[in-house]
Amino acid sequence: MAALTSNDSDNAAPDASTVALFQQDWMLYRKMVDNNFLYHREAYGRLHDVLVNEVARPFRFLDIACGDASASVGALRGTRVVHYQGIDFSRAALDLASKALAELGCAVTLEQNDFQEALRRQTELVDVA
C-alpha cells in the first residue's frame, strides 16, 4: 500500500477544467511514450540493466516527476529495490502510480508536490534518483 502525501497548498479538489486539461495532456504524453518518441524504452531499459548488474545491495529509489510510474515499474521489476519514493505535481498521476507500484512488493511513498520544494525538504537518503 502506498503512502500518499500532498503539499499544504493543494488541499482543494481540482476544478473540472483542471481535470480536463490533465486528461488531454496526459493522453498526448501517453501517445508519445507508447510510440517511443522520447526513447523511454531505451532509457528505462538501460536503467534496468544498471540496477540489475551494478547495484549489488538492496536500494532506495527516488523518482522525480514519476507520473504514473509505469516506466519505472518496468525498470525496477526484478531488482533489489526496497523503497520507492515518487514525487509528482499531479494527484491523478499519483493515483495511477499507486496501483502500478503495488506489483513491486516494496515500501512506496508518493508525494504530490512541486519537485524543487520536495527536494529542498528531502531528508531521507536514497541510493538511486
N, CA and C of each residue as an Amber inpcrd file, in Angstrom:
protein
   387
   0.8480000  -1.1750000   0.0000000   0.0000000   0.0000000   0.0000000
   0.8910000   1.2350000   0.0000000   0.5860000   2.1760000  -0.8370000
   1.3760000   3.3890000  -0.9630000   0.9160000   4.4300000   0.0510000
   1.8770000   5.1140000   0.6390000   1.5770000   6.2690000   1.4700000
   1.5560000   7.4740000   0.5510000   0.4670000   8.2300000   0.5550000
   0.3260000   9.3620000  -0.3550000   0.1960000  10.6320000   0.4590000
   1.0940000  11.5890000   0.2060000   1.0480000  12.8700000   0.8920000
   0.8990000  13.9730000  -0.1420000   0.5420000  15.1500000   0.3120000
   0.4610000  16.2990000  -0.5820000   1.0000000  17.5220000   0.1370000
   1.3440000  18.5390000  -0.6530000   1.8200000  19.7670000  -0.0360000
   0.6480000  20.5270000   0.5620000   0.9290000  21.4640000   1.4540000
  -0.1210000  22.1910000   2.1610000  -0.9730000  23.0510000   1.2530000
  -0.4290000  23.5180000   0.1410000  -1.1590000  24.4430000  -0.7140000
  -2.1180000  23.7300000  -1.6440000  -2.2370000  22.4070000  -1.5560000
  -3.0420000  21.6660000  -2.5100000  -4.1640000  20.8820000  -1.8360000
  -4.8460000  21.5110000  -0.9020000  -5.9020000  20.8160000  -0.1970000
  -7.2220000  20.8160000  -0.9450000  -7.4300000  21.7440000  -1.8640000
  -8.6810000  21.8200000  -2.5860000  -8.6970000  20.8270000  -3.7410000
  -9.8860000  20.2850000  -4.0190000 -10.0390000  19.3800000  -5.1590000
  -9.9110000  20.1890000  -6.4470000  -9.3350000  19.5990000  -7.4900000
  -9.1930000  20.3220000  -8.7520000 -10.5510000  20.5770000  -9.3880000
 -10.6590000  21.7160000 -10.0830000 -11.9100000  22.0030000 -10.7690000
 -11.9760000  21.2180000 -12.0810000 -13.1360000  21.2410000 -12.7190000
 -13.3650000  20.4290000 -13.9260000 -12.4050000  20.7890000 -15.0520000
 -12.0700000  22.0790000 -15.1920000 -11.1630000  22.4770000 -16.2750000
  -9.7530000  21.9380000 -16.0430000  -9.3290000  21.8680000 -14.7870000
  -8.0150000  21.3100000 -14.4620000  -7.9790000  19.8240000 -14.7830000
  -9.0300000  19.1220000 -14.4210000  -9.1120000  17.6860000 -14.7000000
  -9.1090000  17.4450000 -16.2010000  -9.8720000  18.2360000 -16.9480000
  -9.9300000  18.0820000 -18.4110000  -8.5680000  18.3470000 -19.0340000
  -7.8620000  19.3680000 -18.5610000  -6.5410000  19.6850000 -19.0840000
  -5.5640000  18.5510000 -18.7950000  -5.6100000  18.0080000 -17.5860000
  -4.7410000  16.8750000 -17.2600000  -5.0170000  15.7120000 -18.2040000
  -6.2950000  15.3750000 -18.3840000  -6.6390000  14.2370000 -19.2310000
  -6.1790000  14.4490000 -20.6700000  -6.3470000  15.6510000 -21.1870000
  -5.9080000  15.9550000 -22.5510000  -4.3830000  15.8680000 -22.6520000
  -3.6780000  16.5110000 -21.7420000  -2.2180000  16.4820000 -21.7630000
  -1.6910000  15.0760000 -21.4900000  -2.3520000  14.3530000 -20.5830000
  -1.9050000  13.0080000 -20.2530000  -2.0450000  12.0840000 -21.4640000
  -3.1420000  12.2130000 -22.1910000  -3.3340000  11.3780000 -23.3820000
  -2.2530000  11.6610000 -24.4140000  -1.8980000  12.9270000 -24.6020000
  -0.8310000  13.2840000 -25.5360000   0.5050000  12.7160000 -25.0640000
   0.8000000  12.8730000 -23.7850000   2.0410000  12.3440000 -23.2280000
   2.0940000  10.8210000 -23.3890000   0.9930000  10.1270000 -23.0740000
   0.9720000   8.6700000 -23.2020000   1.1820000   8.2340000 -24.6520000
   0.6490000   8.9790000 -25.6150000   0.8810000   8.6600000 -27.0290000
   2.3680000   8.7620000 -27.3570000   3.0090000   9.8040000 -26.8240000
   4.4370000   9.9820000 -27.0680000   5.2400000   8.8390000 -26.4560000
   4.8770000   8.4380000 -25.2390000   5.5840000   7.3450000 -24.5700000
   5.2980000   6.0160000 -25.2710000   4.0340000   5.7550000 -25.5530000
   3.6550000   4.4840000 -26.1740000   4.3020000   4.2950000 -27.5430000
   4.5160000   5.3890000 -28.2530000   5.1560000   5.3260000 -29.5690000
   6.6690000   5.5280000 -29.4990000   7.1790000   5.6320000 -28.2850000
   8.6150000   5.7390000 -28.0170000   9.2690000   6.9610000 -28.6620000
   8.5190000   8.0390000 -28.8240000   9.0660000   9.2660000 -29.4150000
  10.1610000   9.8790000 -28.5620000  10.1280000   9.6470000 -27.2600000
  11.1050000  10.2300000 -26.3380000  12.1440000   9.2070000 -25.8790000
  12.1570000   8.0430000 -26.5180000  13.1260000   6.9750000 -26.2380000
  13.0540000   6.4690000 -24.7980000  11.8600000   6.4360000 -24.2550000
  11.6720000   5.9090000 -22.9070000  12.1080000   4.4460000 -22.8040000
  11.7850000   3.6400000 -23.8000000  12.1420000   2.2100000 -23.7250000
  13.6410000   2.0170000 -23.5650000  14.4060000   2.7490000 -24.3400000
  15.8570000   2.6160000 -24.2680000  16.4000000   3.1460000 -22.9450000
  15.9020000   4.2960000 -22.5130000  16.3880000   4.8970000 -21.2640000
  16.0580000   4.0170000 -20.0640000  14.8150000   3.5700000 -19.9610000
  14.4330000   2.7420000 -18.8170000  15.0060000   1.3350000 -18.9310000
  15.2210000   0.8540000 -20.1490000  15.9090000  -0.4320000 -20.3250000
  17.3300000  -0.3650000 -19.8180000  18.0140000   0.7370000 -20.1190000
  19.3820000   0.9280000 -19.6230000  19.3980000   1.0550000 -18.1100000
  18.4260000   1.7960000 -17.5560000  18.3160000   1.9090000 -16.0970000
  18.1450000   0.5220000 -15.4770000  17.2900000  -0.2880000 -16.0440000
  17.0860000  -1.6470000 -15.5330000  18.3980000  -2.4310000 -15.5470000
  19.1190000  -2.3470000 -16.6410000  20.4030000  -3.0660000 -16.7410000
  21.3750000  -2.6220000 -15.6500000  21.4640000  -1.3250000 -15.4190000
  22.3640000  -0.8090000 -14.3870000  21.9240000  -1.2980000 -13.0100000
  20.6290000  -1.2370000 -12.7260000  20.1360000  -1.6470000 -11.4090000
  20.3410000  -3.1330000 -11.1610000  20.2050000  -3.9490000 -12.1890000
  20.3840000  -5.3960000 -12.0340000  21.8560000  -5.7700000 -11.9600000
  22.6770000  -5.1640000 -12.8090000  24.0730000  -5.5920000 -12.9500000
  25.0820000  -4.8190000 -12.1060000  24.7140000  -3.6220000 -11.6430000
  25.7000000  -2.7980000 -10.9470000  25.3090000  -2.3980000  -9.5280000
  24.0880000  -2.6500000  -9.1350000  23.6530000  -2.3220000  -7.7750000
  23.4740000  -3.6500000  -7.0350000  24.4700000  -4.0030000  -6.2430000
  24.5370000  -5.3360000  -5.6420000  23.7660000  -5.4650000  -4.3340000
  23.3160000  -4.3730000  -3.7680000  22.6360000  -4.4510000  -2.4750000
  21.2350000  -3.8580000  -2.5900000  20.3680000  -4.1230000  -1.6370000
  19.0440000  -3.5080000  -1.6440000  19.1740000  -1.9760000  -1.6770000
  18.2830000  -1.3230000  -2.4340000  18.4110000   0.1290000  -2.6120000
  17.0740000   0.8390000  -2.5000000  17.1960000   2.1390000  -2.1960000
  16.0560000   3.0580000  -2.1110000  16.0590000   3.9040000  -3.3820000
  14.9090000   4.0300000  -4.0210000  14.7900000   4.6800000  -5.3310000
  13.9140000   5.9220000  -5.2210000  14.4040000   7.0520000  -5.7060000
  13.6460000   8.3030000  -5.7530000  13.3280000   8.6140000  -7.2000000
  12.0550000   8.7680000  -7.5030000  11.5730000   9.0390000  -8.8590000
  10.9870000  10.4500000  -8.8910000  11.7140000  11.3640000  -9.5060000
  11.3040000  12.7670000  -9.5950000  10.4860000  12.9260000 -10.8690000
   9.2870000  13.4950000 -10.7370000   8.3450000  13.6010000 -11.8560000
   7.9300000  12.2000000 -12.2920000   7.4820000  11.4030000 -11.3360000
   7.2180000   9.9800000 -11.5690000   6.0210000   9.7130000 -12.4660000
   5.0950000  10.6660000 -12.5790000   3.9060000  10.4110000 -13.3780000
   3.1840000   9.1820000 -12.8750000   2.7830000   8.3030000 -13.7840000
   2.0670000   7.0890000 -13.3750000   3.0040000   5.9570000 -12.9820000
   4.3090000   6.1940000 -13.0380000   5.3630000   5.2590000 -12.6140000
   5.4400000   3.9940000 -13.4540000   4.7230000   3.9230000 -14.5610000
   4.7160000   2.6860000 -15.3470000   6.0950000   2.3550000 -15.9010000
   6.8360000   3.3530000 -16.3690000   8.1790000   3.0910000 -16.8940000
   9.1270000   2.6730000 -15.7740000   8.9950000   3.3060000 -14.6340000
   9.8490000   2.9520000 -13.5000000   9.5580000   1.5470000 -12.9950000
   8.2940000   1.1570000 -12.9860000   7.9450000  -0.2010000 -12.5640000
   8.6570000  -1.2040000 -13.4620000   8.6470000  -0.9630000 -14.7660000
   9.3510000  -1.8550000 -15.6780000  10.8370000  -1.9070000 -15.4070000
  11.4270000  -0.7700000 -15.1060000  12.8660000  -0.7150000 -14.8370000
  13.2090000  -1.3590000 -13.5020000  12.3030000  -1.2980000 -12.5370000
  12.5730000  -1.8090000 -11.1950000  12.1950000  -3.2790000 -11.0260000
  11.4230000  -3.8030000 -11.9430000  10.9980000  -5.2100000 -11.8660000
  12.2330000  -6.1140000 -11.8730000  12.3220000  -7.0040000 -10.8840000
  13.4380000  -7.9430000 -10.8170000  14.7050000  -7.3690000 -10.1960000
  14.6140000  -6.1890000  -9.6010000  15.7750000  -5.5790000  -8.9420000
  15.6550000  -5.7640000  -7.4310000  16.5800000  -5.1950000  -6.6980000
  16.5880000  -5.3020000  -5.2280000  16.0370000  -4.0370000  -4.5630000
  15.0930000  -3.3700000  -5.2080000  14.5020000  -2.1550000  -4.6470000
  13.7400000  -2.4980000  -3.3690000  13.9940000  -1.7310000  -2.2980000
  13.2970000  -1.9370000  -1.0210000  12.3620000  -0.7810000  -0.6820000
  12.5860000   0.3610000  -1.3340000  11.7100000   1.5120000  -1.1070000
  11.6630000   2.3600000  -2.3610000  10.4640000   2.7060000  -2.7680000
  10.2360000   3.5850000  -3.9100000   9.6010000   4.8510000  -3.3840000
  10.1900000   5.9900000  -3.7330000   9.6180000   7.2950000  -3.3890000
   9.3840000   8.0450000  -4.6890000   8.1490000   8.4540000  -4.9360000
   7.8150000   9.1890000  -6.1470000   7.2690000  10.5610000  -5.8200000
   7.6520000  11.5340000  -6.6420000   7.1710000  12.9160000  -6.4900000
   6.5600000  13.3380000  -7.8120000   5.3710000  13.8970000  -7.7660000
   4.7530000  14.4540000  -8.9660000   3.7450000  15.5210000  -8.5520000
   3.4820000  16.4230000  -9.4800000   2.5240000  17.5040000  -9.2690000
   1.0790000  17.0170000  -9.3390000   0.8580000  15.9540000 -10.0740000
  -0.4940000  15.5190000 -10.4140000  -1.0100000  14.4280000  -9.4860000
  -2.0770000  14.7140000  -8.7950000  -2.7290000  13.7100000  -7.9420000
  -3.2470000  12.5550000  -8.7940000  -3.8010000  12.8730000  -9.9730000
  -4.3290000  11.8210000 -10.8470000  -3.2160000  10.8650000 -11.2770000
  -2.0520000  11.3940000 -11.6140000  -0.9240000  10.5420000 -11.9970000
  -0.4650000   9.6970000 -10.8130000  -0.4370000  10.2810000  -9.6230000
  -0.0150000   9.5380000  -8.4360000  -1.0060000   8.4250000  -8.0780000
  -2.2800000   8.6560000  -8.3290000  -3.2640000   7.5990000  -8.1060000
  -2.9870000   6.4100000  -9.0260000  -2.6350000   6.6980000 -10.2900000
  -2.2670000   5.6330000 -11.2240000  -0.9750000   4.9520000 -10.7760000
  -0.0210000   5.7530000 -10.3140000   1.2610000   5.2150000  -9.8560000
   1.0570000   4.2620000  -8.6840000   0.1980000   4.6140000  -7.7610000
  -0.0520000   3.7800000  -6.5960000  -0.4790000   2.3750000  -7.0090000
  -1.3310000   2.2990000  -8.0030000  -1.7950000   0.9970000  -8.4900000
  -0.6730000   0.2420000  -9.1940000   0.0850000   0.9420000 -10.0370000
   1.1540000   0.2940000 -10.8030000   2.2690000  -0.2200000  -9.8980000
   2.5860000   0.5100000  -8.8480000   3.7090000   0.1680000  -7.9760000
   3.4300000  -1.0150000  -7.0610000   2.1820000  -1.3830000  -6.8970000
   1.8240000  -2.4750000  -5.9950000   2.5410000  -3.7740000  -6.3590000
   2.8150000  -3.9800000  -7.6300000   3.4520000  -5.2390000  -8.0470000
   4.8980000  -5.3690000  -7.5880000   5.5450000  -4.2620000  -7.2180000
   6.9520000  -4.3390000  -6.8310000   7.1670000  -4.9950000  -5.4740000
   6.1740000  -4.9330000  -4.6110000   6.3030000  -5.5630000  -3.3060000
   7.2730000  -4.8710000  -2.3670000   7.5130000  -3.5940000  -2.5870000
   8.3940000  -2.8310000  -1.6980000   7.5910000  -1.6980000  -1.0630000
   8.1930000  -1.0500000  -0.0810000   7.5610000   0.1140000   0.5280000
   7.4620000   1.2200000  -0.5300000   6.3550000   1.9520000  -0.5230000
   6.1200000   3.0130000  -1.5010000   5.6580000   4.2650000  -0.7840000
   6.2680000   5.3950000  -1.1220000   5.8290000   6.6980000  -0.6490000
   5.6430000   7.5810000  -1.8740000   4.4650000   8.1850000  -1.9820000
   4.1770000   9.0860000  -3.0930000   3.8490000  10.4550000  -2.5320000
   4.4210000  11.4800000  -3.1380000   4.2170000  12.8440000  -2.6560000
   3.7450000  13.7390000  -3.7940000   2.6240000  14.3910000  -3.5800000
   2.1310000  15.3780000  -4.5320000   2.7310000  16.7180000  -4.1300000
   3.6120000  17.2320000  -4.9820000   4.3040000  18.4570000  -4.6300000
   5.0880000  18.9750000  -5.8220000   5.5150000  20.2030000  -5.7270000
   6.4750000  20.7860000  -6.6520000   7.8110000  20.0840000  -6.4190000
   8.4900000  19.7100000  -7.4900000   9.7170000  18.9180000  -7.3710000
  10.7880000  19.6540000  -6.5720000  10.9830000  20.9340000  -6.8740000
  12.0190000  21.6930000  -6.1760000  11.7260000  21.7800000  -4.6910000
  10.4820000  22.0440000  -4.3590000  10.0950000  22.1290000  -2.9450000
  10.2990000  20.7910000  -2.2500000   9.8760000  19.7260000  -2.8850000
  10.0180000  18.3960000  -2.2910000  11.4890000  18.0480000  -2.0900000
  12.3280000  18.3610000  -3.0570000  13.7470000  18.0380000  -2.9380000
  14.4340000  18.8960000  -1.8850000  13.9910000  20.1350000  -1.7360000
  14.5490000  21.0040000  -0.6940000  14.2720000  20.4310000   0.6930000
  13.1210000  19.8090000   0.8460000  12.7290000  19.2590000   2.1440000
  13.1410000  17.7950000   2.3150000  13.7400000  17.2020000   1.3190000
  14.1150000  15.7790000   1.3580000  15.1180000  15.5170000   2.4870000
  14.7640000  14.6390000   3.3840000  15.6650000  14.2860000   4.4790000
  16.0840000  12.8270000   4.4250000  15.2910000  11.9900000   3.7840000
  15.6340000  10.5750000   3.6990000  16.7120000  10.3580000   2.6390000
  17.6510000   9.4870000   2.9580000  18.6840000   9.1440000   1.9930000
  18.1160000   8.2010000   0.9420000  18.5650000   8.3590000  -0.2880000
  18.2170000   7.4430000  -1.3710000  19.4990000   6.9810000  -2.0230000
  19.4200000   5.8570000  -2.6890000  20.5850000   5.3060000  -3.3770000
  20.5950000   5.6350000  -4.8660000  19.4010000   5.6900000  -5.4530000
  19.2700000   5.9490000  -6.8840000  18.1680000   6.9710000  -7.0710000
  18.4380000   8.0030000  -7.8520000  17.4110000   9.0080000  -8.1690000
  17.3330000   9.1650000  -9.6730000
